[in-house]
């Protein structure tokens, strides 16, 4: 079992989608960049035009309640009282980590690095492990499911067993389901909020392709959800997010069609990657996880051609690749991949 102590609470700035950094790292690359470094849907939800009041008035409390009800119905939470809406799940991470007294946080990794920082900010001693059984020894156990970046999906039954073990210690299981919209719905723990000490996080921006709206949800037993909502205070979610989120979460037809489209595009991406000798080792239909000992070279090779992938400091032999989103984008990636194994090694400073 690999274990890493990681109690650094400094902000993590090495995320996908940083076009400013890309412009510095690959100054001579053709523009515009083809940004495949995020797991955000390239096909954003076509929301209705916003009413002027969404921007000129304070967010409406009744609209917030309606959004909670719509989210509960979509995600399978027992009731709207089990839902706390927030301006993105990111802001919730330290709050959720503070729901239990400072103790030992165990995070199933490698995964999204902000969970380490948030747990450390909440005063926990943080350990990262690749062994799910180690989560049972935690005061705060954290699982990203499906996992970012490799798409690993722990079965619901196994997570419930972990939650019960953590409960015996007076602890809490946090399941970050940011990418659950493209996974089997039965894998979600959203329906188990009253049966075990668990908080489920759901992200709006990734599946709906609207990350800039800044909307996310914590699903938990009403006492925990209420505490989180109280800490966020009134007007936490903007009027624009209430309007767009309420419309998108209720549009089940768009969601079903989009899942089919993403699955088709992910399969097409896999085919092109395999054609260039790249092994697809996991992922979801929003991103693919590629294992290659030449990850740094490939990242730099494509970066110099204006194509951005997600590289990882802690996983030097891996890359995450988002969907190109169009036939032209896929063709550009295909052309960039052509001959990369024969390319010269990356110049100093090109790879990150």
N, C-alpha and C positions, 0 to 999 in steps of 0.2 A: 504494500500500500504506500503510494507516494503521498507525503504530507509536507506542506509548506506553511511555516509561520508567516503571516502577512498582516502586520498591524500598522501599516502606513496609511494614514488618513488624508494624505495629500490628494488634491484633485487629480483624476485620471484624464489626461488630455488626448491620449492616443486612441481615438475612435475613428470609425469610418466616416466618410462624407466630409472630410476637412479639405475643401478645395483650396483654401488659402495656403495650407502646408504643401499641397500637391503643386501649386503654382511655384512655390519656392524650390521644392525638390526636383521638379521636372520643368525648369524654366523654358526650355527650348521645345517642349512637347507641343504638338498641334492642338488647337482649340476648336470647338469646346471639348473638354474632357468627357469621356464616356465613364461615368462614375458607377462602378460595380462594387464599391467598397462598403456599401450598406446592405442591410436586409430589408429595405423599405420597398414596398410594391411600386414599380414604375408606372402603374396604371392607377392614378388617384381617383377617388370617388367623385363623381360629377355632381356635387351638391348644388342645390338651388342658390340663386343670388341671395345675399344677405340683406335683410331689412336694415334700414338705417338705424333703427332702435337697438340692434345687436351691438352697435359700436357707441351709440350716444347715451345709452342708459346703463345703470348698474345691472349686472346679471340678476335675473328674476328668480326668487326662491322657488316658486312653483315650477319653473322650467328646470331647475336643478333636480327637483323631486321627480319630474317626468323623465328626465334623463336617467336617474337611478333606477326607475321602474323598467325602462327600456333595456338598460344594461343587465338588470337582474334576469329579465325574460330571455335575453339572448344568451347569456353566459350560463344560465342554469342555477343562479343563486336562489336561495329559498324565498327571499323577499327584497323589496327595495331597502329595507332597514339594514340589510347585509352589505350594502354598497356605499363606499365613500368615493366620490369623484374628486379628481385632482388635476392640476395643470401638468399632466404627464406623470408616468409612474416614477420617473427619476427622483422627483421631489419627495416621494413617499418612502424611499428606501431607508433613510436614517430614522424617520418616524416609526416605521414598522419595526426596525431593529430595537427601538426603545420601548416596545411593548412588553419586553421582559427585562428583568434586572440585568445589569452587566455581569457577564459570565463568559462562557466558552461558546464562540460561534464556529460552526463547522460548515464549510461551503463545499458542495460537490463540484469539482472543477476538472480540468480548466474551463472557465466560463467567463461571463460578463464581469469585468473587473470592478465595476462600481459597487457590487455587493460587498467586496472586501472593505472598501473605503467606508461605506455606510455603517457597517458593523463596528469598525474601529472607532468611528465618530461617536457611536452610541456607547462606547466604553467596553466593548467585548474584546477578549483575547481571541484572535482570528486564526483559524487553521483551515487550509484548503486540502482536500483529499480527493483521490479518485475512487475511493471505496465507499459505496452507498451504505454499507453496514456501519461505518464510522459515524454517520449522521445520528445514530441512536444515542450517542454519548454527549450530544450537544445540549446546551441551554437554548441556543438559537441555531436551527438547522436550515440551510438554504439550498434549494434545488431550482435550477432553471430548466423548465420542461415544456416543450422541447428545448434542448440545450443550444446555446449560442457559444461557439460557432459550429459544433459538429452534428447537431440535430438529434443527439441521444435522447430517447424518450423512455422514462421509467414508467412501468405499469402503475395504474391507479392503486391496485392492491398493495404493491410494495410501498408506495408513498403513505398509504394509510397505516401500514405497520410501523413505519418510521415515526409518523405523527403520534401513534399510541405510545411508542417507546419514549419519545421526547416528553410527552405529557406526564409520564411517571416521574420525570425530573422537574416538573413544573415549568417546562419550556414551551417552545413554539416552533412549528414548521412553517417556513415561508416558501411558497412555490410560485416562481415567476413564470407565468404563462404568456409571455409577451408574443410568442409565435404560435400559440395554441389555435388561433383562427384557421391555420392550415394543417392542423393535426386532427386525428380522430377525436370527436367531441367526448367520447366515453373516457378518454384519458384525463379529462379535467377533474380537479378536485372542487370545483365551484359548488357542487351539490352537497358537499360533505362538511360545510362550514359549522354546522351544529353538532356534528358527530365527533370532531377531533379539534385540538388546538392548532388551527391552520389559518394562514392568511394567503390568499391567492391574488396575485397581481396580474392585471390585464392591460395591455397597451392598445390604444386606438390607432396611433399614427402609422404603425408598420403595415398592417394588412390593408388599411384603407388608403395608404399612400399619402397621408397628410400629416407628416411628422411635425410640421410647423404649427399646426393647430394647438399642440400641447394639451393632450387629454389622456388620462389614464384612470384606472380604478383599482382600489383595494377592496377585495371581497372577504368578509370576515363575519364572525358572530356579531350580532348587533352592538354589544357593549364595546368590542374592539373597533368596529367600523365607526361607531359614534365618537369614540375617543379621537380617532384619526380625523374625522370631519371637524370636530371641535378645535383641534390643533391647527387645522388649515384655516379655519375662520370663515366668515361670510365672504361671498363673491370670489371664492378661490378659482372657480372655472369661469372663463370669460363668456360674454354673451355670444361671441362668434363660435366658440367651442360648443356651447350648449345647442345652438341651432344646427350646426353642421353635424355634431356627434349624434344628436337625437334623430336626425334624418337618416344618417348612414347606418346606425345600429338597427334601425327598424326595417331597413331595406333588405329583406332576406333573399329576394330574387337576385339582386345584384351580387350579394355575397356568394350565393351558390354558383352563379355564372363565373365569378372571378376565381373561385377555387378551381374550377375546371380549366380556366384559361391559364392559371399559374402552373398547374400540373403539366399541361401541354408544353408550356414554354420551358419549364425546368427539364423536361425530357429532351427537348431540342438542344438545350444547352449542354446536357450530359453527353449527347451524341457528338457534339463538336469537340468537347474536351477530350473524350476518349479517342477521337480521330487524331488528336495531337499527342497521344500517349500519356494523358493525365488521368490518374485514377480518382474517380469520385468516391470518397470514403464516407460520405454522409451529407447531412444538411436537411433543409426543408424545401418546399416549393418556392420559397422566397429567397433562398440562397443555397449554394452548393459548397461543400467542404472538400477540398482537394489536398491530398497528401503527396508531397514530392520533396526529395532532398535538395532540389534546386529552387525552392520557393523564393528565396531572396533574389536570385537571378531573374526568375520569371516576373516577379513583382516589378523589378527595375526595368526589365526589357519592355514590358507593356506600358509602364509609366512613361518612359521616354517616347512612346507612341500615343500618349494621351489617354491611356486606358488604365483606370485605377482599380486595383484589387485590394483586399484587406489582408495585410500581413500581421503577424503576431510576434511580439518580443518573446513571450513565454512558449510559443509553439513555432520554432524556427523552420520546421519542416511542413508547414501547413499554410493554406490560403483559403479565404472565404470569397466566393464570387457571387455577386448578385445577378439578377436577371437583366439582360440588355434592354428588354422592353420593346424591341422592334426588330424587324428583319434587317434593317440597316445596321442597327447596333450589333446584332449577332454576326453579321458579315464583317463588320469592323474588328470585332474580337477575333474572328476566324483568321482574318488577314494578319492581325498582330501576332497570333500564335504561330503562323506559318514560319518555319525556320528558326524558332526561338532557341532550340537546342544547339544550333550552330552559331548563335550570336556570341559576340565577345563578352567576357565577364563584365559585370557592372562596374562603372567608374566609382571611385570613392565618393560617398555621400549620396549616391543615387538610390540605394536601398534603405529602407527604414524598417 
